[in-house]
Amino acid sequence: YHIVSNPPKVEGIDDETGEPLIQRDDDKPEAIRHRLEVYKKDTEPLIAYYRGKGNLIDIDASPSPEDVLKSILAAIQAK
């Protein structure tokens, strides 16, 4: 379900089972904002650091898992 684009027929109730629906604390807007703040504060500087050292490899993860693995192995072997 999605609160806005695909809500259940009855608010708070699973359409299939009739059980109550819950929203995990981790999915609430304030938790997402916090995760993005932590990323910006802690992760972005690490990315810049390792990229500057030449120790960061960007891999496109959108292909199949097998193709992603091939890209990873090729990048490692090229180093």
SELOSE-101417 format. One record per atom (N, C-alpha, C): x, y, z; residue number from 1. Coordinates in steps of 0.05 Angstrom, whole numbers. Example, Ala and Ser with C-alpha at 12.3 -4.5 7.8 and 13.67 -1.06 7.14 Angstrom:
2
<r xx="264" yy="-114" zz="156" nr="1"/>
<r xx="246" yy="-90" zz="156" nr="1"/>
<r xx="264" yy="-66" zz="156" nr="1"/>
<r xx="257" yy="-45" zz="142" nr="2"/>
<r xx="273" yy="-21" zz="143" nr="2"/>
<r xx="258" yy="1" zz="157" nr="2"/>
This chain:
79
<r xx="16" yy="-24" zz="0" nr="1"/>
<r xx="0" yy="0" zz="0" nr="1"/>
<r xx="17" yy="25" zz="0" nr="1"/>
<r xx="6" yy="47" zz="-9" nr="2"/>
<r xx="19" yy="73" zz="-8" nr="2"/>
<r xx="-3" yy="92" zz="3" nr="2"/>
<r xx="4" yy="107" zz="23" nr="3"/>
<r xx="-15" yy="125" zz="36" nr="3"/>
<r xx="-30" yy="143" zz="17" nr="3"/>
<r xx="-16" yy="153" zz="-4" nr="4"/>
<r xx="-28" yy="172" zz="-22" nr="4"/>
<r xx="-37" yy="158" zz="-48" nr="4"/>
<r xx="-19" yy="144" zz="-61" nr="5"/>
<r xx="-24" yy="134" zz="-88" nr="5"/>
<r xx="-38" yy="107" zz="-89" nr="5"/>
<r xx="-38" yy="92" zz="-68" nr="6"/>
<r xx="-51" yy="65" zz="-68" nr="6"/>
<r xx="-60" yy="58" zz="-40" nr="6"/>
<r xx="-79" yy="74" zz="-29" nr="7"/>
<r xx="-88" yy="68" zz="-2" nr="7"/>
<r xx="-105" yy="43" zz="-1" nr="7"/>
<r xx="-108" yy="31" zz="22" nr="8"/>
<r xx="-127" yy="8" zz="25" nr="8"/>
<r xx="-156" yy="18" zz="22" nr="8"/>
<r xx="-174" yy="0" zz="16" nr="9"/>
<r xx="-202" yy="8" zz="13" nr="9"/>
<r xx="-213" yy="20" zz="38" nr="9"/>
<r xx="-205" yy="8" zz="61" nr="10"/>
<r xx="-213" yy="18" zz="87" nr="10"/>
<r xx="-188" yy="27" zz="101" nr="10"/>
<r xx="-187" yy="52" zz="109" nr="11"/>
<r xx="-163" yy="63" zz="121" nr="11"/>
<r xx="-153" yy="47" zz="145" nr="11"/>
<r xx="-128" yy="39" zz="144" nr="12"/>
<r xx="-116" yy="24" zz="166" nr="12"/>
<r xx="-121" yy="-5" zz="167" nr="12"/>
<r xx="-135" yy="-16" zz="146" nr="13"/>
<r xx="-142" yy="-44" zz="145" nr="13"/>
<r xx="-132" yy="-57" zz="119" nr="13"/>
<r xx="-118" yy="-80" zz="122" nr="14"/>
<r xx="-108" yy="-94" zz="98" nr="14"/>
<r xx="-132" yy="-105" zz="82" nr="14"/>
<r xx="-132" yy="-99" zz="56" nr="15"/>
<r xx="-154" yy="-107" zz="38" nr="15"/>
<r xx="-157" yy="-138" zz="37" nr="15"/>
<r xx="-135" yy="-152" zz="38" nr="16"/>
<r xx="-136" yy="-181" zz="35" nr="16"/>
<r xx="-142" yy="-196" zz="61" nr="16"/>
<r xx="-129" yy="-188" zz="83" nr="17"/>
<r xx="-131" yy="-203" zz="108" nr="17"/>
<r xx="-149" yy="-191" zz="128" nr="17"/>
<r xx="-155" yy="-165" zz="125" nr="18"/>
<r xx="-172" yy="-151" zz="145" nr="18"/>
<r xx="-156" yy="-144" zz="170" nr="18"/>
<r xx="-131" yy="-149" zz="170" nr="19"/>
<r xx="-114" yy="-142" zz="193" nr="19"/>
<r xx="-107" yy="-113" zz="193" nr="19"/>
<r xx="-102" yy="-102" zz="217" nr="20"/>
<r xx="-94" yy="-74" zz="218" nr="20"/>
<r xx="-67" yy="-69" zz="204" nr="20"/>
<r xx="-65" yy="-46" zz="191" nr="21"/>
<r xx="-40" yy="-38" zz="178" nr="21"/>
<r xx="-25" yy="-19" zz="197" nr="21"/>
<r xx="1" yy="-21" zz="196" nr="22"/>
<r xx="18" yy="-3" zz="212" nr="22"/>
<r xx="38" yy="10" zz="194" nr="22"/>
<r xx="48" yy="33" zz="202" nr="23"/>
<r xx="69" yy="46" zz="188" nr="23"/>
<r xx="94" yy="44" zz="206" nr="23"/>
<r xx="115" yy="33" zz="196" nr="24"/>
<r xx="140" yy="30" zz="212" nr="24"/>
<r xx="151" yy="58" zz="218" nr="24"/>
<r xx="162" yy="61" zz="242" nr="25"/>
<r xx="174" yy="86" zz="249" nr="25"/>
<r xx="195" yy="94" zz="228" nr="25"/>
<r xx="209" yy="74" zz="217" nr="26"/>
<r xx="230" yy="79" zz="198" nr="26"/>
<r xx="220" yy="91" zz="172" nr="26"/>
<r xx="194" yy="89" zz="166" nr="27"/>
<r xx="183" yy="99" zz="141" nr="27"/>
<r xx="170" yy="126" zz="145" nr="27"/>
<r xx="170" yy="137" zz="168" nr="28"/>
<r xx="157" yy="163" zz="173" nr="28"/>
<r xx="175" yy="185" zz="163" nr="28"/>
<r xx="163" yy="207" zz="154" nr="29"/>
<r xx="178" yy="229" zz="142" nr="29"/>
<r xx="201" yy="239" zz="160" nr="29"/>
<r xx="197" yy="241" zz="186" nr="30"/>
<r xx="219" yy="251" zz="203" nr="30"/>
<r xx="243" yy="232" zz="203" nr="30"/>
<r xx="238" yy="206" zz="202" nr="31"/>
<r xx="259" yy="186" zz="201" nr="31"/>
<r xx="275" yy="188" zz="175" nr="31"/>
<r xx="260" yy="192" zz="153" nr="32"/>
<r xx="273" yy="195" zz="127" nr="32"/>
<r xx="290" yy="220" zz="127" nr="32"/>
<r xx="279" yy="242" zz="137" nr="33"/>
<r xx="295" yy="267" zz="138" nr="33"/>
<r xx="321" yy="263" zz="154" nr="33"/>
<r xx="318" yy="249" zz="177" nr="34"/>
<r xx="342" yy="244" zz="194" nr="34"/>
<r xx="363" yy="227" zz="179" nr="34"/>
<r xx="354" yy="206" zz="165" nr="35"/>
<r xx="373" yy="190" zz="149" nr="35"/>
<r xx="387" yy="206" zz="128" nr="35"/>
<r xx="373" yy="225" zz="115" nr="36"/>
<r xx="385" yy="241" zz="95" nr="36"/>
<r xx="405" yy="261" zz="107" nr="36"/>
<r xx="399" yy="271" zz="131" nr="37"/>
<r xx="418" yy="289" zz="145" nr="37"/>
<r xx="443" yy="274" zz="152" nr="37"/>
<r xx="440" yy="249" zz="162" nr="38"/>
<r xx="463" yy="233" zz="169" nr="38"/>
<r xx="480" yy="227" zz="145" nr="38"/>
<r xx="467" yy="220" zz="123" nr="39"/>
<r xx="481" yy="215" zz="98" nr="39"/>
<r xx="498" yy="239" zz="90" nr="39"/>
<r xx="485" yy="263" zz="90" nr="40"/>
<r xx="499" yy="287" zz="82" nr="40"/>
<r xx="522" yy="293" zz="100" nr="40"/>
<r xx="519" yy="289" zz="126" nr="41"/>
<r xx="540" yy="295" zz="146" nr="41"/>
<r xx="562" yy="275" zz="146" nr="41"/>
<r xx="555" yy="249" zz="145" nr="42"/>
<r xx="575" yy="228" zz="149" nr="42"/>
<r xx="584" yy="214" zz="124" nr="42"/>
<r xx="567" yy="210" zz="105" nr="43"/>
<r xx="574" yy="194" zz="81" nr="43"/>
<r xx="585" yy="210" zz="59" nr="43"/>
<r xx="573" yy="233" zz="52" nr="44"/>
<r xx="584" yy="250" zz="30" nr="44"/>
<r xx="613" yy="257" zz="34" nr="44"/>
<r xx="622" yy="264" zz="58" nr="45"/>
<r xx="650" yy="270" zz="61" nr="45"/>
<r xx="668" yy="246" zz="56" nr="45"/>
<r xx="659" yy="222" zz="63" nr="46"/>
<r xx="674" yy="198" zz="58" nr="46"/>
<r xx="677" yy="193" zz="28" nr="46"/>
<r xx="655" yy="197" zz="14" nr="47"/>
<r xx="655" yy="193" zz="-16" nr="47"/>
<r xx="676" yy="212" zz="-28" nr="47"/>
<r xx="675" yy="237" zz="-20" nr="48"/>
<r xx="694" yy="257" zz="-31" nr="48"/>
<r xx="723" yy="249" zz="-23" nr="48"/>
<r xx="727" yy="240" zz="1" nr="49"/>
<r xx="754" yy="232" zz="10" nr="49"/>
<r xx="765" yy="209" zz="-7" nr="49"/>
<r xx="749" yy="187" zz="-9" nr="50"/>
<r xx="759" yy="164" zz="-24" nr="50"/>
<r xx="760" yy="169" zz="-54" nr="50"/>
<r xx="743" yy="186" zz="-65" nr="51"/>
<r xx="744" yy="193" zz="-93" nr="51"/>
<r xx="770" yy="208" zz="-98" nr="51"/>
<r xx="777" yy="227" zz="-80" nr="52"/>
<r xx="802" yy="242" zz="-82" nr="52"/>
<r xx="827" yy="225" zz="-81" nr="52"/>
<r xx="825" yy="203" zz="-66" nr="53"/>
<r xx="848" yy="184" zz="-64" nr="53"/>
<r xx="849" yy="165" zz="-87" nr="53"/>
<r xx="828" yy="165" zz="-104" nr="54"/>
<r xx="827" yy="146" zz="-126" nr="54"/>
<r xx="818" yy="118" zz="-118" nr="54"/>
<r xx="806" yy="117" zz="-94" nr="55"/>
<r xx="797" yy="91" zz="-83" nr="55"/>
<r xx="767" yy="86" zz="-84" nr="55"/>
<r xx="754" yy="101" zz="-101" nr="56"/>
<r xx="725" yy="98" zz="-104" nr="56"/>
<r xx="718" yy="91" zz="-132" nr="56"/>
<r xx="703" yy="70" zz="-136" nr="57"/>
<r xx="695" yy="61" zz="-162" nr="57"/>
<r xx="664" yy="63" zz="-164" nr="57"/>
<r xx="654" yy="78" zz="-184" nr="58"/>
<r xx="625" yy="80" zz="-188" nr="58"/>
<r xx="616" yy="56" zz="-205" nr="58"/>
<r xx="596" yy="42" zz="-196" nr="59"/>
<r xx="585" yy="19" zz="-211" nr="59"/>
<r xx="555" yy="24" zz="-214" nr="59"/>
<r xx="546" yy="21" zz="-239" nr="60"/>
<r xx="517" yy="23" zz="-245" nr="60"/>
<r xx="504" yy="-2" zz="-235" nr="60"/>
<r xx="486" yy="0" zz="-215" nr="61"/>
<r xx="473" yy="-23" zz="-203" nr="61"/>
<r xx="446" yy="-29" zz="-216" nr="61"/>
<r xx="439" yy="-15" zz="-238" nr="62"/>
<r xx="413" yy="-20" zz="-250" nr="62"/>
<r xx="411" yy="-45" zz="-267" nr="62"/>
<r xx="433" yy="-55" zz="-279" nr="63"/>
<r xx="431" yy="-80" zz="-294" nr="63"/>
<r xx="425" yy="-104" zz="-276" nr="63"/>
<r xx="425" yy="-127" zz="-288" nr="64"/>
<r xx="420" yy="-152" zz="-273" nr="64"/>
<r xx="442" yy="-156" zz="-252" nr="64"/>
<r xx="437" yy="-171" zz="-231" nr="65"/>
<r xx="458" yy="-176" zz="-211" nr="65"/>
<r xx="483" yy="-189" zz="-224" nr="65"/>
<r xx="479" yy="-206" zz="-243" nr="66"/>
<r xx="502" yy="-219" zz="-256" nr="66"/>
<r xx="519" yy="-198" zz="-271" nr="66"/>
<r xx="506" yy="-180" zz="-285" nr="67"/>
<r xx="521" yy="-159" zz="-299" nr="67"/>
<r xx="535" yy="-139" zz="-280" nr="67"/>
<r xx="521" yy="-133" zz="-258" nr="68"/>
<r xx="534" yy="-116" zz="-238" nr="68"/>
<r xx="559" yy="-129" zz="-227" nr="68"/>
<r xx="557" yy="-155" zz="-221" nr="69"/>
<r xx="580" yy="-169" zz="-211" nr="69"/>
<r xx="603" yy="-169" zz="-231" nr="69"/>
<r xx="597" yy="-172" zz="-257" nr="70"/>
<r xx="617" yy="-171" zz="-277" nr="70"/>
<r xx="631" yy="-143" zz="-278" nr="70"/>
<r xx="615" yy="-122" zz="-275" nr="71"/>
<r xx="626" yy="-95" zz="-274" nr="71"/>
<r xx="644" yy="-91" zz="-250" nr="71"/>
<r xx="636" yy="-102" zz="-227" nr="72"/>
<r xx="652" yy="-99" zz="-203" nr="72"/>
<r xx="678" yy="-114" zz="-207" nr="72"/>
<r xx="677" yy="-138" zz="-216" nr="73"/>
<r xx="702" yy="-154" zz="-220" nr="73"/>
<r xx="720" yy="-141" zz="-240" nr="73"/>
<r xx="709" yy="-130" zz="-262" nr="74"/>
<r xx="725" yy="-117" zz="-282" nr="74"/>
<r xx="739" yy="-92" zz="-270" nr="74"/>
<r xx="724" yy="-77" zz="-254" nr="75"/>
<r xx="735" yy="-53" zz="-242" nr="75"/>
<r xx="758" yy="-59" zz="-223" nr="75"/>
<r xx="754" yy="-81" zz="-207" nr="76"/>
<r xx="775" yy="-89" zz="-188" nr="76"/>
<r xx="799" yy="-98" zz="-203" nr="76"/>
<r xx="795" yy="-114" zz="-224" nr="77"/>
<r xx="818" yy="-125" zz="-239" nr="77"/>
<r xx="833" yy="-103" zz="-254" nr="77"/>
<r xx="819" yy="-81" zz="-261" nr="78"/>
<r xx="832" yy="-59" zz="-275" nr="78"/>
<r xx="849" yy="-42" zz="-256" nr="78"/>
<r xx="845" yy="-44" zz="-230" nr="79"/>
<r xx="860" yy="-28" zz="-211" nr="79"/>
<r xx="888" yy="-39" zz="-207" nr="79"/>
